[in-house]
Amino acid sequence: MGADGGGGGGRKSSSPAGKPAEAARAGSLLAGLPSRGNFVSDSIASSMGGLPVYVCLHDTAPPDGQVIDTDTTNILIRSLQLSKQKNEGKDVGSRTPGESSKGKRSASRLLDGKNPSKRSNTGSTAGSSAHGEWASVFSELTLQSFTVEKLRILLKERGLSPKGKKDELIARLIESSE
């Protein structure tokens, strides 16, 4: 690795008198270079986060014909750009012709879509009678999985009192379905 052929990346076991000379030589190699850390420190933990720092004494230029291209864009900005491109690629197939890339869905797509996020409010009572029919079909385990709010809605549809604990609500629904 170094000029004295020390090899590995561990600490060298030399006499204490040799360390200042090595530090001075390393310091002369690094003189005038901008740095954020103390490259010639004897301690393991340096201001660079404790990582070992190596100084290359040979030419590090790439071989002839090899071109190294680096993207100078910040990695965070590059990541955001890539995710934006990926999202735009996904959205292209799902958009309708009148829909813009930003903002909400158009009303026509909301109505024509196969799976709208909200059910339309028809204002008829046909839906409430359907809920009443469903309550007679539910088993006790199914009713147990319902929320208290849903159980209260089912009880109100049957004209029963929605007050009480969950077990009482379930018992009332089962009694009314028999």
Buried (B, 14 or more C-beta within 10 A) or exposed (E): EBEEEEEEEEEEEEEEEEEEEBBEEBEEEEEEEEEEEBBBBEEEEBEBEEEEBEEEEEEEEEEEEEEEEEEEEEEEEEEEEEEEEEEEEEEEEEBEEEBEEEEEBBEEBEEEEEEEEEEEEEEEEEEEEEBBEEBEEBEEEEBEEBEEEBBBBBBEBBEBEBEBEBEEBBBBBBEBBE
